[in-house]
Amino acid sequence: MSTKPVPASAPLTFDLPQTLIAKIESQRKRSGLRSTSEVVRLALREFDFGGYRPVVLEHRQISVRLPARLRKFLTQTARKKNVSVGELLRAAVDGLAAGKGKK
Protein backbone atom coordinates (compact mmCIF):
# COMPACT_ATOMS: atom_id res chain seq x y z
CA MET A 1 0.00 0.00 0.00
CA SER A 2 1.56 3.29 -1.08
CA THR A 3 0.94 6.55 0.68
CA LYS A 4 1.14 9.90 -1.00
CA PRO A 5 3.73 12.24 0.45
CA VAL A 6 2.39 15.33 2.19
CA PRO A 7 3.26 18.34 0.04
CA ALA A 8 5.57 20.92 1.56
CA SER A 9 4.27 24.40 2.13
CA ALA A 10 4.12 26.61 -0.93
CA PRO A 11 3.95 30.38 -1.25
CA LEU A 12 0.59 32.04 -1.87
CA THR A 13 0.66 35.61 -3.12
CA PHE A 14 -2.30 37.99 -2.83
CA ASP A 15 -2.98 41.71 -2.47
CA LEU A 16 -3.97 43.24 0.84
CA PRO A 17 -4.80 46.84 1.67
CA GLN A 18 -2.21 48.65 3.78
CA THR A 19 -4.62 48.60 6.74
CA LEU A 20 -4.47 44.80 6.85
CA ILE A 21 -0.69 44.79 6.40
CA ALA A 22 -0.46 47.04 9.48
CA LYS A 23 -2.88 44.78 11.36
CA ILE A 24 -0.76 41.72 10.54
CA GLU A 25 2.39 43.45 11.77
CA SER A 26 0.68 44.63 14.95
CA GLN A 27 -0.64 41.12 15.64
CA ARG A 28 2.78 39.61 14.91
CA LYS A 29 4.45 41.85 17.51
CA ARG A 30 1.65 41.44 20.07
CA SER A 31 1.63 37.65 19.77
CA GLY A 32 5.39 37.23 19.57
CA LEU A 33 5.10 35.50 16.22
CA ARG A 34 8.11 35.43 13.93
CA SER A 35 6.57 35.99 10.51
CA THR A 36 3.64 37.21 8.47
CA SER A 37 3.00 33.59 7.50
CA GLU A 38 2.54 32.64 11.16
CA VAL A 39 0.00 35.44 11.64
CA VAL A 40 -1.95 34.38 8.55
CA ARG A 41 -1.93 30.72 9.66
CA LEU A 42 -3.23 31.84 13.08
CA ALA A 43 -5.98 33.90 11.44
CA LEU A 44 -7.00 30.95 9.27
CA ARG A 45 -7.09 28.57 12.26
CA GLU A 46 -9.27 30.93 14.30
CA PHE A 47 -11.60 32.19 11.54
CA ASP A 48 -15.20 30.95 11.48
CA PHE A 49 -15.50 29.97 7.82
CA GLY A 50 -18.88 28.32 8.48
CA GLY A 51 -20.36 31.58 9.68
CA TYR A 52 -18.73 33.73 7.02
CA ARG A 53 -21.15 35.58 4.75
CA PRO A 54 -19.41 37.64 2.07
CA VAL A 55 -20.66 41.10 1.23
CA VAL A 56 -21.97 40.77 -2.30
CA LEU A 57 -22.69 43.91 -4.24
CA GLU A 58 -25.12 43.49 -7.08
CA HIS A 59 -23.47 44.20 -10.41
CA ARG A 60 -24.78 44.64 -13.89
CA GLN A 61 -22.74 44.67 -17.06
CA ILE A 62 -23.25 47.59 -19.41
CA SER A 63 -21.88 48.55 -22.81
CA VAL A 64 -20.97 52.09 -23.76
CA ARG A 65 -19.60 53.68 -26.92
CA LEU A 66 -16.33 55.56 -26.58
CA PRO A 67 -14.37 57.45 -29.22
CA ALA A 68 -11.16 55.67 -30.26
CA ARG A 69 -8.96 58.37 -28.66
CA LEU A 70 -10.71 58.07 -25.30
CA ARG A 71 -10.56 54.27 -25.42
CA LYS A 72 -6.82 54.42 -26.19
CA PHE A 73 -6.31 56.91 -23.34
CA LEU A 74 -8.14 54.60 -20.93
CA THR A 75 -6.14 51.58 -22.03
CA GLN A 76 -2.83 53.42 -21.65
CA THR A 77 -3.80 54.88 -18.28
CA ALA A 78 -4.92 51.47 -17.01
CA ARG A 79 -1.57 50.01 -18.03
CA LYS A 80 0.35 52.85 -16.31
CA LYS A 81 -1.72 52.56 -13.13
CA ASN A 82 -1.66 48.74 -13.20
CA VAL A 83 -5.47 48.49 -13.00
CA SER A 84 -8.20 47.37 -15.35
CA VAL A 85 -10.08 49.68 -17.69
CA GLY A 86 -13.21 48.71 -15.75
CA GLU A 87 -11.62 49.92 -12.51
CA LEU A 88 -10.92 53.30 -14.12
CA LEU A 89 -14.48 53.51 -15.45
CA ARG A 90 -15.92 52.68 -12.03
CA ALA A 91 -13.68 55.30 -10.37
CA ALA A 92 -14.68 57.93 -12.94
CA VAL A 93 -18.41 57.27 -12.54
CA ASP A 94 -18.09 57.13 -8.75
CA GLY A 95 -16.14 60.40 -8.78
CA LEU A 96 -18.83 62.04 -10.89
CA ALA A 97 -21.56 60.90 -8.50
CA ALA A 98 -19.60 62.17 -5.51
CA GLY A 99 -18.69 65.50 -7.14
CA LYS A 100 -15.02 64.49 -7.50
CA GLY A 101 -14.76 65.16 -11.24
CA LYS A 102 -12.12 67.32 -12.88
CA LYS A 103 -11.96 70.94 -11.81
C-alpha positions in Angstrom: 0.0 0.0 0.0 1.6 3.3 -1.1 0.9 6.5 0.7 1.1 9.9 -1.0 3.7 12.2 0.4 2.4 15.3 2.2 3.3 18.3 0.0 5.6 20.9 1.6 4.3 24.4 2.1 4.1 26.6 -0.9 4.0 30.4 -1.3 0.6 32.0 -1.9 0.7 35.6 -3.1 -2.3 38.0 -2.8 -3.0 41.7 -2.5 -4.0 43.2 0.8 -4.8 46.8 1.7 -2.2 48.7 3.8 -4.6 48.6 6.7 -4.5 44.8 6.8 -0.7 44.8 6.4 -0.5 47.0 9.5 -2.9 44.8 11.4 -0.8 41.7 10.5 2.4 43.5 11.8 0.7 44.6 14.9 -0.6 41.1 15.6 2.8 39.6 14.9 4.5 41.8 17.5 1.7 41.4 20.1 1.6 37.7 19.8 5.4 37.2 19.6 5.1 35.5 16.2 8.1 35.4 13.9 6.6 36.0 10.5 3.6 37.2 8.5 3.0 33.6 7.5 2.5 32.6 11.2 0.0 35.4 11.6 -2.0 34.4 8.6 -1.9 30.7 9.7 -3.2 31.8 13.1 -6.0 33.9 11.4 -7.0 30.9 9.3 -7.1 28.6 12.3 -9.3 30.9 14.3 -11.6 32.2 11.5 -15.2 31.0 11.5 -15.5 30.0 7.8 -18.9 28.3 8.5 -20.4 31.6 9.7 -18.7 33.7 7.0 -21.1 35.6 4.7 -19.4 37.6 2.1 -20.7 41.1 1.2 -22.0 40.8 -2.3 -22.7 43.9 -4.2 -25.1 43.5 -7.1 -23.5 44.2 -10.4 -24.8 44.6 -13.9 -22.7 44.7 -17.1 -23.3 47.6 -19.4 -21.9 48.5 -22.8 -21.0 52.1 -23.8 -19.6 53.7 -26.9 -16.3 55.6 -26.6 -14.4 57.4 -29.2 -11.2 55.7 -30.3 -9.0 58.4 -28.7 -10.7 58.1 -25.3 -10.6 54.3 -25.4 -6.8 54.4 -26.2 -6.3 56.9 -23.3 -8.1 54.6 -20.9 -6.1 51.6 -22.0 -2.8 53.4 -21.7 -3.8 54.9 -18.3 -4.9 51.5 -17.0 -1.6 50.0 -18.0 0.4 52.8 -16.3 -1.7 52.6 -13.1 -1.7 48.7 -13.2 -5.5 48.5 -13.0 -8.2 47.4 -15.3 -10.1 49.7 -17.7 -13.2 48.7 -15.7 -11.6 49.9 -12.5 -10.9 53.3 -14.1 -14.5 53.5 -15.4 -15.9 52.7 -12.0 -13.7 55.3 -10.4 -14.7 57.9 -12.9 -18.4 57.3 -12.5 -18.1 57.1 -8.8 -16.1 60.4 -8.8 -18.8 62.0 -10.9 -21.6 60.9 -8.5 -19.6 62.2 -5.5 -18.7 65.5 -7.1 -15.0 64.5 -7.5 -14.8 65.2 -11.2 -12.1 67.3 -12.9 -12.0 70.9 -11.8 
